[in-house]
Amino acid sequence: MEARTIKSAASASCLASLAALLTILPLSFPYPLIPYLKFDLAEIPVFLAFLLLGPEAGIFSSVVYWFILLLVGSFTPLGPTMKFAAVFSTLIGLWAGFKIRPSPRMGLILGSVLGCVIRVMVMSVLNYLVLLYILPGFLELAATSISAFLSLEISDNLAALTMSMIFTAIFNMLHIPLSILPAYLVVKSLTRVGADEFWYVKLARAASKQAPQRS
């Protein structure tokens, strides 16, 4: 059991390192409404760790990813910490979905929804603090970008904050399928070839055995 735990931790760390590498590489693209927010592929390996190795490994991978970003990421420590909060909150929701609905497919769907809700809530609080107290210059930048993109006038700071919070929440919602769906497709392909040692594949195999057989 100990050897399996060490192997799982090592695999999760490798996936976290891959996530950090994807963060550094120029593979991201800006969110048109608020360009300092960027869609990237870096979260995919962390969700792979969750689905392949189990929830604990996914959480561990997110922590390792955070530590690596603190060393090599931009806007340290704020940027890496915001990214960690987004990924970690999504993982908590995903884990809760599987706890509520052990069925792999329904667990993944419910977990993705819960992950989205928790992520939006957590990141809304953090972004409120950042935009008002930590980096208020970003509020002006976001308001200017939204105003130009939508061709509307944002009259005061309250309107700027409200619009920024709304469109940041939408950004976080859109990042959920971008991150979880590719990870699921990878795991789904492993299910087809019978890679029974992986966590999600074990769930799928167990569910198929428990399903009533048609005569």
Backbone as CSV, one residue per row, in Angstrom:
resi,resn,N_x,N_y,N_z,CA_x,CA_y,CA_z,C_x,C_y,C_z
1,MET,0.835,-1.200,0.000,0.000,0.000,0.000,0.874,1.256,0.000
2,GLU,1.970,1.221,0.799,2.858,2.370,0.874,3.519,2.629,-0.474
3,ALA,3.955,1.560,-1.150,4.581,1.713,-2.460,3.588,2.306,-3.458
4,ARG,2.318,1.895,-3.376,1.302,2.430,-4.271,1.079,3.918,-4.004
5,THR,1.102,4.313,-2.720,0.929,5.714,-2.354,2.076,6.558,-2.883
6,ILE,3.290,6.048,-2.757,4.462,6.769,-3.261,4.389,6.912,-4.779
7,LYS,3.976,5.842,-5.450,3.836,5.883,-6.905,2.779,6.894,-7.320
8,SER,1.664,6.923,-6.591,0.595,7.869,-6.897,1.062,9.301,-6.694
9,ALA,1.785,9.545,-5.593,2.296,10.896,-5.320,3.296,11.323,-6.391
10,ALA,4.147,10.391,-6.813,5.130,10.710,-7.857,4.432,11.022,-9.176
11,SER,3.412,10.243,-9.521,2.670,10.491,-10.759,1.932,11.826,-10.705
12,ALA,1.323,12.117,-9.530,0.626,13.390,-9.366,1.589,14.563,-9.483
13,SER,2.789,14.391,-8.949,3.801,15.452,-9.037,4.240,15.673,-10.481
14,CYS,4.369,14.592,-11.238,4.733,14.718,-12.656,3.653,15.466,-13.429
15,LEU,2.394,15.158,-13.135,1.301,15.858,-13.810,1.256,17.321,-13.387
16,ALA,1.582,17.609,-12.128,1.658,19.000,-11.674,2.776,19.740,-12.397
17,SER,3.894,19.070,-12.606,5.001,19.683,-13.339,4.606,19.960,-14.784
18,LEU,3.854,19.037,-15.376,3.350,19.259,-16.734,2.415,20.464,-16.761
19,ALA,1.572,20.596,-15.737,0.674,21.745,-15.650,1.466,23.053,-15.582
20,ALA,2.528,23.054,-14.774,3.360,24.251,-14.664,4.044,24.567,-15.992
21,LEU,4.500,23.525,-16.692,5.133,23.725,-17.992,4.149,24.332,-18.988
22,LEU,2.911,23.844,-18.978,1.893,24.386,-19.874,1.566,25.842,-19.533
23,THR,1.721,26.201,-18.258,1.515,27.592,-17.858,2.596,28.487,-18.441
24,ILE,3.822,28.000,-18.427,4.955,28.802,-18.895,4.963,28.930,-20.412
25,LEU,4.602,27.852,-21.106,4.614,27.882,-22.569,3.547,28.842,-23.104
26,PRO,3.805,29.455,-24.262,2.843,30.433,-24.825,1.651,29.750,-25.499
27,LEU,0.864,29.041,-24.686,-0.274,28.298,-25.223,-1.613,28.883,-24.775
28,SER,-1.566,29.959,-24.008,-2.797,30.559,-23.519,-3.333,31.590,-24.508
29,PHE,-4.603,31.933,-24.337,-5.180,32.995,-25.155,-6.078,33.857,-24.275
30,PRO,-6.077,35.169,-24.491,-6.776,36.074,-23.582,-8.284,35.979,-23.701
31,TYR,-8.940,36.244,-22.608,-10.387,36.380,-22.537,-10.727,37.746,-23.132
32,PRO,-11.457,37.800,-24.233,-11.616,39.072,-24.959,-12.152,40.219,-24.117
33,LEU,-13.044,39.930,-23.193,-13.653,41.000,-22.400,-12.695,41.566,-21.355
34,ILE,-11.848,40.707,-20.781,-10.873,41.150,-19.775,-9.542,40.483,-20.118
35,PRO,-8.717,41.132,-20.911,-7.542,40.458,-21.484,-6.503,39.961,-20.484
36,TYR,-6.473,40.507,-19.261,-5.489,39.977,-18.318,-5.899,38.603,-17.780
37,LEU,-7.135,38.190,-18.021,-7.562,36.818,-17.749,-7.286,35.972,-18.979
38,LYS,-6.677,34.815,-18.781,-6.282,33.999,-19.928,-6.770,32.566,-19.776
39,PHE,-7.321,32.047,-20.859,-7.642,30.626,-20.927,-6.352,29.865,-21.215
40,ASP,-6.136,28.762,-20.522,-4.945,27.963,-20.781,-5.256,26.485,-20.612
41,LEU,-4.282,25.669,-20.947,-4.438,24.219,-20.875,-3.820,23.642,-19.615
42,ALA,-3.321,24.526,-18.747,-2.508,24.070,-17.626,-3.293,23.285,-16.582
43,GLU,-4.594,23.506,-16.495,-5.374,22.800,-15.475,-5.659,21.351,-15.858
44,ILE,-5.556,21.037,-17.128,-5.919,19.689,-17.601,-5.128,18.590,-16.885
45,PRO,-3.791,18.704,-16.755,-3.062,17.624,-16.065,-3.495,17.419,-14.618
46,VAL,-3.903,18.490,-13.926,-4.349,18.347,-12.548,-5.653,17.553,-12.487
47,PHE,-6.566,17.831,-13.417,-7.813,17.065,-13.446,-7.569,15.640,-13.938
48,LEU,-6.545,15.459,-14.752,-6.137,14.101,-15.118,-5.678,13.340,-13.887
49,ALA,-4.899,14.004,-13.032,-4.448,13.361,-11.794,-5.639,12.932,-10.949
50,PHE,-6.663,13.786,-10.897,-7.879,13.452,-10.139,-8.549,12.214,-10.723
51,LEU,-8.777,12.204,-12.020,-9.538,11.122,-12.644,-8.727,9.831,-12.772
52,LEU,-7.424,9.956,-12.951,-6.597,8.764,-13.126,-6.174,8.149,-11.799
53,LEU,-5.829,9.004,-10.836,-5.206,8.529,-9.606,-6.096,8.654,-8.388
54,GLY,-7.184,9.421,-8.492,-8.095,9.577,-7.376,-8.122,10.998,-6.833
55,PRO,-9.140,11.334,-6.045,-9.294,12.693,-5.533,-8.108,13.199,-4.712
56,GLU,-7.563,12.339,-3.826,-6.436,12.773,-3.007,-5.243,13.154,-3.875
57,ALA,-4.992,12.363,-4.909,-3.883,12.661,-5.810,-4.140,13.949,-6.584
58,GLY,-5.392,14.189,-6.960,-5.718,15.434,-7.644,-5.453,16.638,-6.766
59,ILE,-5.866,16.549,-5.488,-5.604,17.634,-4.538,-4.097,17.832,-4.363
60,PHE,-3.381,16.725,-4.201,-1.925,16.798,-4.043,-1.282,17.437,-5.263
61,SER,-1.738,17.064,-6.450,-1.203,17.623,-7.685,-1.425,19.131,-7.742
62,SER,-2.591,19.596,-7.291,-2.872,21.030,-7.322,-1.953,21.799,-6.380
63,VAL,-1.621,21.193,-5.237,-0.723,21.847,-4.283,0.695,21.926,-4.841
64,VAL,1.162,20.820,-5.439,2.489,20.822,-6.056,2.540,21.852,-7.191
65,TYR,1.492,21.890,-7.987,1.374,22.873,-9.075,1.499,24.294,-8.527
66,TRP,0.838,24.562,-7.431,0.897,25.882,-6.793,2.320,26.221,-6.368
67,PHE,2.985,25.273,-5.702,4.348,25.523,-5.237,5.302,25.798,-6.403
68,ILE,5.131,25.052,-7.490,5.996,25.288,-8.652,5.739,26.671,-9.236
69,LEU,4.460,27.053,-9.323,4.135,28.371,-9.854,4.673,29.488,-8.972
70,LEU,4.720,29.262,-7.663,5.297,30.269,-6.768,6.759,30.522,-7.092
71,LEU,7.419,29.504,-7.647,8.834,29.643,-8.001,9.046,30.209,-9.397
72,VAL,8.192,29.835,-10.332,8.445,30.195,-11.735,7.319,31.001,-12.371
73,GLY,6.203,31.186,-11.679,5.065,31.870,-12.270,5.213,33.377,-12.267
74,SER,4.250,34.047,-12.864,4.249,35.507,-12.917,3.321,36.064,-11.840
75,PHE,3.535,37.345,-11.492,2.758,38.018,-10.447,2.786,37.242,-9.130
76,THR,3.949,36.649,-8.829,4.105,35.890,-7.588,4.059,36.822,-6.379
77,PRO,3.379,36.437,-5.286,2.642,35.177,-5.087,1.159,35.258,-5.459
78,LEU,0.691,36.446,-5.860,-0.745,36.608,-6.071,-1.250,35.758,-7.234
79,GLY,-0.572,35.838,-8.381,-1.021,35.100,-9.558,-1.111,33.607,-9.321
80,PRO,-0.025,32.961,-8.835,-0.106,31.527,-8.548,-1.161,31.167,-7.506
81,THR,-1.350,32.022,-6.511,-2.331,31.731,-5.470,-3.759,31.821,-6.014
82,MET,-4.011,32.790,-6.881,-5.328,32.890,-7.515,-5.602,31.666,-8.381
83,LYS,-4.574,31.216,-9.122,-4.727,30.031,-9.963,-4.989,28.801,-9.098
84,PHE,-4.254,28.686,-8.007,-4.450,27.556,-7.105,-5.864,27.559,-6.527
85,ALA,-6.337,28.726,-6.122,-7.685,28.822,-5.563,-8.738,28.382,-6.577
86,ALA,-8.539,28.761,-7.837,-9.487,28.370,-8.888,-9.485,26.858,-9.094
87,VAL,-8.297,26.269,-9.180,-8.190,24.827,-9.427,-8.656,24.028,-8.206
88,PHE,-8.194,24.439,-7.028,-8.515,23.704,-5.806,-10.018,23.717,-5.526
89,SER,-10.655,24.867,-5.699,-12.100,24.954,-5.459,-12.881,24.087,-6.441
90,THR,-12.408,24.016,-7.674,-13.062,23.147,-8.658,-12.913,21.682,-8.282
91,LEU,-11.729,21.311,-7.821,-11.500,19.925,-7.398,-12.385,19.539,-6.223
92,ILE,-12.594,20.458,-5.285,-13.459,20.166,-4.133,-14.882,19.880,-4.611
93,GLY,-15.370,20.700,-5.540,-16.702,20.465,-6.089,-16.787,19.159,-6.847
94,LEU,-15.737,18.847,-7.608,-15.705,17.595,-8.367,-15.729,16.400,-7.426
95,TRP,-14.951,16.483,-6.369,-14.909,15.410,-5.376,-16.277,15.238,-4.715
96,ALA,-16.914,16.355,-4.384,-18.243,16.290,-3.760,-19.253,15.620,-4.686
97,GLY,-19.141,15.877,-5.983,-20.051,15.252,-6.935,-19.954,13.742,-6.928
98,PHE,-18.737,13.225,-6.860,-18.556,11.767,-6.809,-18.987,11.189,-5.467
99,LYS,-18.876,11.990,-4.403,-19.347,11.530,-3.091,-20.869,11.409,-3.076
100,ILE,-21.538,12.382,-3.713,-23.004,12.384,-3.729,-23.549,11.331,-4.670
101,ARG,-22.934,11.231,-5.857,-23.381,10.266,-6.872,-22.207,9.384,-7.273
102,PRO,-22.070,8.197,-6.683,-20.932,7.322,-6.990,-20.863,6.889,-8.456
103,SER,-21.994,6.935,-9.174,-21.968,6.600,-10.596,-20.969,7.505,-11.303
104,PRO,-20.014,6.946,-12.044,-18.950,7.773,-12.629,-19.454,8.896,-13.526
105,ARG,-20.389,8.592,-14.412,-20.864,9.631,-15.322,-21.639,10.714,-14.588
106,MET,-22.583,10.309,-13.741,-23.367,11.291,-12.999,-22.499,12.024,-11.978
107,GLY,-21.553,11.310,-11.389,-20.636,11.956,-10.452,-19.816,13.032,-11.132
108,LEU,-19.361,12.734,-12.341,-18.575,13.717,-13.086,-19.422,14.923,-13.468
109,ILE,-20.649,14.689,-13.915,-21.522,15.803,-14.297,-21.860,16.663,-13.088
110,LEU,-22.326,16.008,-12.013,-22.672,16.756,-10.812,-21.448,17.448,-10.230
111,GLY,-20.311,16.751,-10.234,-19.085,17.341,-9.710,-18.634,18.543,-10.508
112,SER,-18.803,18.483,-11.817,-18.430,19.629,-12.658,-19.310,20.832,-12.353
113,VAL,-20.609,20.568,-12.144,-21.529,21.659,-11.803,-21.167,22.256,-10.446
114,LEU,-20.960,21.382,-9.451,-20.590,21.863,-8.129,-19.244,22.574,-8.157
115,GLY,-18.298,22.026,-8.922,-16.996,22.665,-9.048,-17.108,24.056,-9.648
116,CYS,-17.992,24.179,-10.632,-18.222,25.481,-11.262,-18.795,26.470,-10.248
117,VAL,-19.785,26.026,-9.493,-20.432,26.908,-8.513,-19.440,27.343,-7.445
118,ILE,-18.705,26.372,-6.886,-17.756,26.702,-5.823,-16.635,27.592,-6.358
119,ARG,-16.159,27.291,-7.559,-15.090,28.110,-8.155,-15.552,29.550,-8.337
120,VAL,-16.734,29.725,-8.881,-17.241,31.079,-9.105,-17.391,31.827,-7.782
121,MET,-17.892,31.147,-6.757,-18.064,31.797,-5.461,-16.721,32.199,-4.852
122,VAL,-15.780,31.266,-4.844,-14.467,31.539,-4.249,-13.745,32.640,-5.022
123,MET,-13.744,32.529,-6.338,-13.006,33.501,-7.127,-13.679,34.871,-7.127
124,SER,-14.990,34.905,-6.946,-15.679,36.194,-6.844,-15.235,36.934,-5.596
125,VAL,-15.138,36.208,-4.480,-14.664,36.837,-3.239,-13.229,37.330,-3.393
126,LEU,-12.369,36.479,-3.940,-10.966,36.854,-4.090,-10.791,38.006,-5.069
127,ASN,-11.530,37.966,-6.173,-11.419,39.052,-7.140,-11.950,40.367,-6.578
128,TYR,-12.977,40.291,-5.756,-13.480,41.495,-5.082,-12.371,42.131,-4.243
129,LEU,-11.655,41.310,-3.488,-10.573,41.811,-2.647,-9.432,42.371,-3.494
130,VAL,-9.104,41.663,-4.570,-8.006,42.112,-5.428,-8.339,43.429,-6.104
131,LEU,-9.524,43.509,-6.686,-9.886,44.697,-7.465,-10.100,45.928,-6.590
132,LEU,-10.547,45.736,-5.365,-10.817,46.891,-4.502,-9.631,47.273,-3.620
133,TYR,-8.860,46.269,-3.160,-7.875,46.565,-2.127,-6.428,46.245,-2.501
134,ILE,-6.215,45.224,-3.310,-4.846,44.784,-3.568,-4.285,45.417,-4.842
135,LEU,-5.011,45.289,-5.942,-4.567,45.856,-7.224,-5.722,46.624,-7.858
136,PRO,-6.100,47.772,-7.309,-7.245,48.512,-7.853,-7.039,48.989,-9.287
137,GLY,-5.800,49.067,-9.731,-5.556,49.443,-11.116,-6.139,48.454,-12.108
138,PHE,-6.263,47.199,-11.683,-6.850,46.180,-12.556,-8.334,46.419,-12.780
139,LEU,-8.996,47.069,-11.816,-10.414,47.386,-11.989,-10.601,48.375,-13.136
140,GLU,-9.751,49.371,-13.175,-9.823,50.342,-14.274,-9.513,49.681,-15.607
141,LEU,-8.517,48.796,-15.607,-8.156,48.079,-16.833,-9.311,47.213,-17.317
142,ALA,-9.940,46.486,-16.393,-11.064,45.624,-16.756,-12.238,46.447,-17.269
143,ALA,-12.543,47.558,-16.581,-13.673,48.399,-16.987,-13.438,49.002,-18.368
144,THR,-12.218,49.447,-18.632,-11.898,50.023,-19.943,-12.061,48.993,-21.042
145,SER,-11.588,47.767,-20.783,-11.670,46.711,-21.780,-13.123,46.306,-22.044
146,ILE,-13.907,46.146,-20.985,-15.313,45.775,-21.139,-16.078,46.862,-21.879
147,SER,-15.803,48.102,-21.504,-16.472,49.239,-22.151,-16.179,49.276,-23.641
148,ALA,-14.915,49.054,-24.007,-14.541,49.081,-25.417,-15.129,47.898,-26.173
149,PHE,-15.119,46.716,-25.554,-15.596,45.511,-26.227,-17.102,45.554,-26.464
150,LEU,-17.836,46.046,-25.479,-19.302,46.067,-25.569,-19.853,47.393,-26.073
151,SER,-18.965,48.360,-26.291,-19.368,49.698,-26.768,-20.419,50.328,-25.851
152,LEU,-20.117,50.303,-24.559,-21.019,50.935,-23.602,-20.201,51.766,-22.611
153,GLU,-20.870,52.700,-21.974,-20.199,53.580,-21.023,-20.413,53.060,-19.606
154,ILE,-19.312,52.907,-18.882,-19.369,52.488,-17.487,-19.150,53.735,-16.646
155,SER,-20.179,54.130,-15.921,-20.216,55.476,-15.354,-19.421,55.644,-14.062
156,ASP,-19.394,54.632,-13.199,-18.749,54.811,-11.898,-18.067,53.521,-11.452
157,ASN,-17.419,53.588,-10.296,-16.665,52.436,-9.800,-17.558,51.252,-9.462
158,LEU,-18.769,51.526,-8.954,-19.679,50.429,-8.629,-20.077,49.664,-9.887
159,ALA,-20.391,50.398,-10.944,-20.737,49.749,-12.212,-19.534,48.989,-12.762
160,ALA,-18.350,49.586,-12.645,-17.133,48.924,-13.124,-16.885,47.632,-12.362
161,LEU,-17.059,47.684,-11.039,-16.848,46.489,-10.217,-17.881,45.417,-10.552
162,THR,-19.129,45.823,-10.696,-20.193,44.866,-10.998,-19.955,44.168,-12.331
163,MET,-19.638,44.941,-13.356,-19.385,44.361,-14.676,-18.162,43.452,-14.649
164,SER,-17.123,43.890,-13.946,-15.904,43.082,-13.871,-16.162,41.761,-13.157
165,MET,-16.943,41.798,-12.086,-17.249,40.582,-11.338,-18.098,39.627,-12.171
166,ILE,-19.073,40.172,-12.886,-19.952,39.331,-13.707,-19.155,38.628,-14.798
167,PHE,-18.335,39.378,-15.513,-17.618,38.778,-16.638,-16.438,37.917,-16.180
168,THR,-15.916,38.185,-14.992,-14.918,37.279,-14.432,-15.563,35.954,-14.041
169,ALA,-16.781,36.010,-13.505,-17.508,34.780,-13.180,-17.774,33.955,-14.436
170,ILE,-18.146,34.626,-15.518,-18.369,33.923,-16.788,-17.084,33.280,-17.269
171,PHE,-15.969,33.986,-17.127,-14.668,33.426,-17.493,-14.400,32.125,-16.738
172,ASN,-14.647,32.139,-15.437,-14.404,30.938,-14.636,-15.345,29.804,-15.008
173,MET,-16.582,30.137,-15.358,-17.520,29.117,-15.809,-17.054,28.476,-17.109
174,LEU,-16.547,29.287,-18.027,-16.088,28.760,-19.311,-14.841,27.903,-19.166
175,HIS,-14.053,28.189,-18.134,-12.806,27.435,-17.959,-13.062,26.005,-17.485
176,ILE,-14.235,25.749,-16.909,-14.528,24.404,-16.407,-14.527,23.365,-17.526
177,PRO,-15.349,23.516,-18.590,-15.301,22.509,-19.662,-13.960,22.477,-20.382
178,LEU,-13.302,23.630,-20.503,-11.998,23.666,-21.162,-10.980,22.804,-20.423
179,SER,-11.132,22.711,-19.113,-10.174,21.962,-18.302,-10.591,20.512,-18.064
180,ILE,-11.866,20.298,-17.781,-12.313,18.957,-17.389,-12.596,18.068,-18.594
181,LEU,-13.198,18.616,-19.648,-13.573,17.782,-20.796,-12.382,17.088,-21.452
182,PRO,-11.270,17.784,-21.743,-10.131,17.060,-22.334,-9.596,15.963,-21.415
183,ALA,-9.563,16.242,-20.098,-9.097,15.219,-19.157,-10.019,14.009,-19.193
184,TYR,-11.318,14.252,-19.244,-12.285,13.155,-19.309,-12.111,12.348,-20.597
185,LEU,-11.881,13.019,-21.706,-11.728,12.308,-22.984,-10.500,11.397,-22.967
186,VAL,-9.435,11.861,-22.334,-8.245,11.011,-22.200,-8.570,9.766,-21.382
187,VAL,-9.247,9.980,-20.252,-9.590,8.858,-19.383,-10.582,7.928,-20.072
188,LYS,-11.517,8.502,-20.822,-12.497,7.694,-21.545,-11.819,6.765,-22.541
189,SER,-10.779,7.266,-23.200,-10.046,6.421,-24.146,-9.345,5.277,-23.418
190,LEU,-8.884,5.536,-22.197,-8.253,4.474,-21.414,-9.282,3.442,-20.967
191,THR,-10.503,3.896,-20.715,-11.573,2.967,-20.346,-11.826,1.963,-21.460
192,ARG,-11.777,2.450,-22.695,-12.048,1.569,-23.850,-10.981,0.493,-24.017
193,VAL,-9.741,0.820,-23.643,-8.671,-0.166,-23.821,-8.461,-1.018,-22.572
194,GLY,-9.313,-0.797,-21.550,-9.280,-1.662,-20.377,-8.162,-1.394,-19.403
195,ALA,-7.751,-0.127,-19.249,-6.704,0.221,-18.286,-7.312,0.286,-16.887
196,ASP,-7.513,-0.882,-16.284,-8.309,-0.995,-15.062,-7.636,-0.430,-13.816
197,GLU,-6.355,-0.084,-13.896,-5.679,0.365,-12.681,-5.990,1.819,-12.321
198,PHE,-6.609,2.564,-13.222,-6.874,3.975,-12.969,-8.197,4.171,-12.234
199,TRP,-8.270,5.232,-11.428,-9.381,5.452,-10.500,-10.727,5.540,-11.212
200,TYR,-10.852,6.422,-12.187,-12.130,6.596,-12.868,-12.501,5.335,-13.652
201,VAL,-11.506,4.690,-14.230,-11.757,3.462,-14.986,-12.303,2.378,-14.055
202,LYS,-11.747,2.295,-12.839,-12.263,1.334,-11.859,-13.730,1.619,-11.541
203,LEU,-14.063,2.913,-11.379,-15.456,3.278,-11.112,-16.357,2.856,-12.268
204,ALA,-15.902,3.111,-13.492,-16.702,2.777,-14.665,-16.887,1.267,-14.790
205,ARG,-15.826,0.504,-14.534,-15.916,-0.953,-14.618,-16.870,-1.495,-13.556
206,ALA,-16.761,-0.952,-12.335,-17.630,-1.406,-11.257,-19.086,-1.076,-11.549
207,ALA,-19.325,0.110,-12.117,-20.704,0.500,-12.458,-21.281,-0.395,-13.536
208,SER,-20.451,-0.756,-14.516,-20.954,-1.615,-15.602,-21.285,-3.009,-15.108
209,LYS,-20.544,-3.491,-14.109,-20.822,-4.820,-13.554,-22.108,-4.824,-12.715
210,GLN,-22.388,-3.674,-12.089,-23.564,-3.577,-11.250,-24.831,-3.280,-12.037
211,ALA,-24.669,-2.841,-13.292,-25.840,-2.508,-14.109,-26.646,-3.770,-14.401
212,PRO,-27.976,-3.693,-14.382,-28.792,-4.885,-14.650,-28.568,-5.404,-16.070
213,GLN,-28.424,-6.698,-16.170,-28.201,-7.312,-17.487,-29.519,-7.577,-18.187
214,ARG,-29.559,-7.241,-19.467,-30.762,-7.496,-20.277,-30.754,-8.928,-20.777
215,SER,-31.914,-9.567,-20.736,-32.018,-10.951,-21.204,-32.277,-10.984,-22.686
